[in-house]
Amino acid sequence: MYGNSNQINQSSFRYINPDEGGSPELFYDYFTGKLEIKETEKMITGSMVHLAILEPEKFIVTEIPAMSETVKAIVEKVFADAQHPIDWFGQEEPMGILSDYKYLILQAAEQLNYGQSWKQETVYDKLVEAGKDYFEILKKCQDKICLSAKQKASIDKIVNSLSSNKTMRELLFDDEDRPGVQTFNELPLFFNLNIDGFLMECKAKIDRLIIDHENKTFRIIDLKTTSDSVELFPALFERRRIYRQLAFYEQAVQENYPDLKPGIHSIVLAESTGYNHVRRYDISGEFIEKGRLEYMDICNRIAWHFLTNNWFISREDYENDYIRMLELSY
């Protein structure tokens, strides 16, 4: 998963930033992959829109057969456990059909408390009959995203709102007839920050990067969806510190393309519900500088914890013996 690895990414900042409810323990669990991150419907919709625009080849439209959530979970567990079987000669075997995995089926059924009072043969037969078609869909959808026709229609409405708007289309879709301009979608970038002798490995994933080789400039385009009105986004932009994300992305690009200068970065925003209104927000240099100062402060905090190997208390509590002063703010 992009969010859990040995590199620092912008998503990790909020887990250690005390102003956002973060703590050293929370960050460490996130960084080591121990923190369970559940995707919300809003997050899933946003991810689907990203793929539809930036990586449309990853979609498959199919209908998932009706079944109970327990049966669905069992089939998914069997599918996961059956991945990449190795034969006697060390070669990877092709995946079979659901009925080939009797042991895995019964094991998953026991773990999920399915049919506990039934005979094993009955459990096996019922699960194979109920889940065989879904198992084949999972095989077909390896490295792809499966959507129902209804889900695809909903995503298409958002994409059409963006593609039919000239301002949005120029940023997201129009790659032709632009000599000297190069674009990248879903571009992973890696770079290092040296903080007090600690080499921090960082990574960023840019939705869309536009490079103007003639003028030696670059622009970052960040695609976002919202279930609220686009009019409410400015407050959300500050509350969720999206300016910090863009500042971090800007440094990632500059570290990888040191001859390029930053231009004006933009948020392309689409409503995921209702009328699917769209809006472009250009980000001022002042916001980028504010974000840079914030993420550098957080990176200094992260470096301190790595250098001291202290993941139990914050730097402030360590240095002030857990004492804080409450003062009026004017």
C-alpha positions in Angstrom: 0.0 0.0 0.0 1.2 3.5 -0.8 0.5 4.7 2.7 2.6 2.1 4.6 6.2 1.8 3.7 9.7 2.8 4.8 9.5 6.2 3.1 7.9 9.3 4.5 4.9 10.6 2.5 2.6 13.5 3.0 -0.2 11.3 4.3 1.9 10.3 7.3 2.3 13.9 8.6 -1.1 14.1 10.3 -0.4 11.0 12.4 2.4 12.7 14.3 1.4 16.4 14.1 -0.1 17.2 17.6 -2.2 20.0 16.0 -4.1 17.3 14.1 -4.4 14.9 16.9 -1.2 12.9 16.1 1.3 11.3 18.4 4.6 9.4 18.1 2.9 6.0 18.8 0.2 6.7 16.1 2.8 7.7 13.5 5.0 4.6 14.3 2.0 2.3 13.9 1.2 3.9 10.6 4.8 3.8 9.4 5.3 0.2 10.3 2.0 -0.9 8.7 0.3 -1.8 12.0 -2.4 0.9 11.8 -5.5 -0.3 10.0 -6.8 2.3 7.6 -10.3 1.8 6.5 -11.4 3.4 3.3 -14.6 5.4 3.4 -17.1 5.7 0.6 -15.8 9.2 -0.2 -12.2 7.9 -0.4 -13.3 5.0 -2.7 -15.2 7.4 -5.0 -12.2 9.7 -5.2 -9.9 6.8 -6.0 -12.2 5.6 -8.7 -12.4 9.1 -10.4 -8.6 9.3 -10.3 -8.4 5.9 -12.1 -11.1 6.8 -14.6 -9.2 9.9 -15.7 -5.6 9.1 -15.1 -5.4 5.3 -15.5 -8.6 4.2 -17.3 -7.1 1.0 -18.5 -7.4 -0.4 -14.9 -11.2 -0.6 -15.0 -13.3 -3.7 -15.6 -17.1 -3.5 -15.6 -18.8 -6.6 -14.1 -21.7 -7.5 -11.9 -20.9 -9.2 -8.6 -23.4 -12.1 -7.9 -25.7 -11.7 -4.9 -24.4 -13.5 -1.8 -24.1 -12.9 1.9 -21.3 -10.8 3.3 -19.9 -13.8 5.1 -19.7 -15.9 1.9 -18.2 -13.0 0.1 -15.5 -12.6 2.8 -14.8 -16.3 2.7 -14.3 -16.4 -1.1 -12.1 -13.3 -0.9 -9.9 -15.0 1.8 -9.6 -18.2 -0.2 -8.6 -16.2 -3.2 -6.0 -14.3 -1.2 -4.6 -17.5 0.3 -4.5 -19.2 -3.0 -2.3 -16.6 -4.7 1.0 -17.7 -6.3 1.1 -21.4 -5.5 4.5 -23.0 -6.2 4.8 -26.5 -7.7 7.5 -29.1 -6.8 9.9 -27.5 -9.3 9.6 -24.0 -7.9 7.4 -22.8 -10.7 4.3 -20.7 -10.1 1.1 -22.7 -10.8 -1.9 -21.1 -12.5 -4.8 -20.5 -10.2 -7.6 -23.1 -10.4 -11.3 -22.9 -9.7 -12.9 -22.4 -6.3 -13.6 -26.1 -5.8 -9.9 -26.9 -6.1 -9.3 -25.3 -2.7 -11.2 -27.4 -0.3 -8.8 -27.0 2.6 -8.7 -23.2 2.3 -12.5 -23.1 2.0 -13.0 -25.1 5.2 -10.3 -23.2 7.0 -11.9 -19.8 6.1 -15.3 -21.0 7.0 -14.2 -22.0 10.4 -12.4 -18.7 11.0 -15.5 -16.8 10.0 -17.9 -19.0 11.9 -19.8 -20.1 8.8 -22.0 -23.3 9.1 -20.6 -24.4 12.4 -23.3 -27.0 12.9 -23.1 -28.5 9.4 -21.0 -31.3 8.1 -17.8 -30.3 6.4 -19.0 -31.6 3.0 -22.2 -29.5 3.4 -20.1 -26.3 4.2 -17.8 -27.0 1.2 -20.6 -27.7 -1.3 -22.7 -24.6 -0.2 -19.7 -22.3 -0.4 -18.6 -23.6 -3.8 -22.1 -23.2 -5.2 -22.6 -19.7 -3.8 -19.1 -18.4 -4.5 -17.7 -20.0 -7.6 -18.8 -17.2 -10.0 -17.4 -14.5 -7.6 -14.1 -16.4 -7.4 -13.8 -16.2 -11.2 -14.5 -12.5 -11.1 -11.7 -12.0 -8.6 -9.4 -13.9 -11.0 -10.4 -11.7 -13.9 -9.9 -8.5 -11.8 -6.4 -9.2 -10.6 -4.5 -5.9 -11.0 -7.7 -4.3 -12.1 -10.6 -2.5 -10.5 -14.0 -4.2 -10.8 -17.1 -1.9 -11.0 -20.7 -2.6 -11.5 -22.5 -0.9 -14.3 -24.2 1.3 -11.8 -20.9 2.3 -10.2 -19.4 3.0 -13.6 -22.3 5.2 -14.6 -21.9 7.3 -11.5 -18.1 7.7 -12.1 -18.8 8.5 -15.8 -21.0 11.4 -14.7 -18.2 13.0 -12.8 -15.7 12.4 -15.6 -18.0 13.9 -18.1 -18.5 17.0 -16.0 -14.7 17.4 -16.0 -14.0 16.5 -19.7 -16.8 18.8 -21.0 -15.4 21.8 -19.2 -12.8 23.6 -21.3 -10.8 24.8 -18.3 -10.6 21.3 -16.7 -10.1 19.6 -20.0 -7.0 21.6 -20.8 -5.4 20.6 -17.5 -6.5 16.9 -17.4 -7.0 15.6 -20.9 -5.4 17.8 -23.6 -1.9 16.4 -24.3 -1.8 16.9 -28.1 -0.6 19.9 -30.0 1.5 21.2 -27.2 5.1 21.2 -28.4 7.7 21.1 -25.7 5.2 20.1 -23.1 5.4 16.7 -21.3 2.8 15.3 -18.9 2.9 12.5 -16.4 -0.1 10.8 -14.6 0.2 9.1 -11.2 3.9 9.8 -11.1 5.8 8.4 -8.1 8.8 10.4 -7.1 11.5 9.6 -4.4 13.9 12.0 -2.7 15.9 12.4 0.5 15.9 15.0 3.2 18.9 15.4 5.5 17.7 16.6 8.9 20.3 16.9 11.7 22.3 14.0 10.2 19.2 11.8 9.8 18.6 10.9 6.1 14.9 10.8 5.7 13.7 8.8 2.6 10.6 10.5 1.2 8.2 9.8 -1.6 5.3 11.5 -3.3 2.8 10.4 -5.9 1.8 13.3 -8.2 -1.7 13.1 -9.8 -0.6 15.0 -12.9 2.7 16.7 -13.6 3.0 19.1 -16.5 6.5 20.0 -17.6 7.2 22.9 -20.0 10.6 22.1 -21.4 10.8 25.3 -23.4 10.3 27.6 -20.4 11.8 25.1 -17.9 8.8 25.2 -15.6 6.5 22.6 -14.1 2.9 22.6 -12.7 1.3 20.2 -10.3 -2.3 19.3 -10.9 -4.1 17.6 -8.0 -7.4 16.0 -8.8 -10.0 15.9 -5.9 -13.6 15.1 -5.4 -16.0 16.3 -2.8 -19.4 15.2 -1.6 -20.1 18.9 -0.6 -20.5 22.0 -2.8 -17.3 23.2 -4.6 -18.0 26.5 -2.9 -17.1 25.1 0.5 -13.7 23.8 -0.7 -11.5 26.8 0.4 -12.3 26.1 4.1 -11.6 22.4 3.5 -8.3 23.3 1.8 -7.1 24.9 5.0 -8.6 22.5 7.5 -7.1 19.5 5.8 -3.9 21.3 5.1 -3.9 20.5 1.4 -1.5 23.4 0.8 1.1 21.3 2.8 0.5 18.4 0.5 1.2 20.5 -2.6 4.3 22.1 -1.0 5.7 18.6 -0.3 4.9 17.6 -3.9 6.7 20.7 -5.2 9.8 19.7 -3.3 9.6 16.2 -4.7 9.5 17.5 -8.3 12.4 20.0 -7.6 14.6 17.3 -6.1 14.0 15.1 -9.2 14.0 17.9 -11.8 16.5 20.5 -10.4 16.6 22.5 -13.6 12.9 23.3 -13.5 11.2 26.1 -11.7 7.7 25.8 -10.2 4.7 27.5 -11.9 1.2 27.9 -10.5 -0.1 24.6 -9.1 -3.9 23.9 -9.3 -6.6 21.8 -7.7 -9.1 20.4 -10.1 -12.2 19.7 -8.0 -15.5 17.9 -8.9 -18.6 17.2 -6.9 -19.1 13.5 -6.5 -22.9 13.9 -5.9 -25.7 16.1 -7.0 -25.0 18.3 -10.0 -21.3 17.3 -10.3 -20.2 20.9 -10.5 -16.5 21.4 -11.2 -14.0 24.1 -10.1 -10.3 24.9 -10.6 -8.5 26.5 -7.7 -5.0 27.9 -8.3 -2.7 27.9 -5.3 -0.8 31.0 -4.3 2.9 31.0 -3.5 2.1 32.1 0.0 0.1 28.9 0.6 3.0 26.8 -0.8 5.5 28.5 1.5 3.2 28.0 4.5 3.0 24.3 3.6 6.7 24.1 3.2 7.3 25.5 6.7 4.7 23.1 8.2 6.0 19.9 6.6 9.7 20.8 7.5 8.6 21.4 11.1 6.9 17.9 11.1 9.9 16.3 9.4 12.1 17.7 12.1 9.8 16.2 14.7 9.9 12.8 12.9 13.7 13.0 12.7 14.0 13.6 16.4 12.0 10.5 17.2 14.1 8.4 14.8 17.3 9.7 16.2 16.3 9.2 19.8 14.3 6.0 19.1 11.6 7.4 21.3 8.1 6.6 20.1 6.4 6.7 23.5 6.2 10.4 24.3 6.3 13.6 22.3 9.4 15.9 22.2 7.5 18.6 24.1 6.5 16.2 26.9 10.1 14.9 27.0 11.7 18.3 27.3 9.1 19.9 29.6 8.3 16.9 31.9 4.7 16.6 30.6 3.9 20.2 31.6 2.2 22.7 29.3 1.0 26.2 29.9 -2.5 27.2 28.9 -2.7 30.8 27.9 -5.3 33.1 26.4 -5.0 33.7 22.7 -6.0 37.1 21.3 
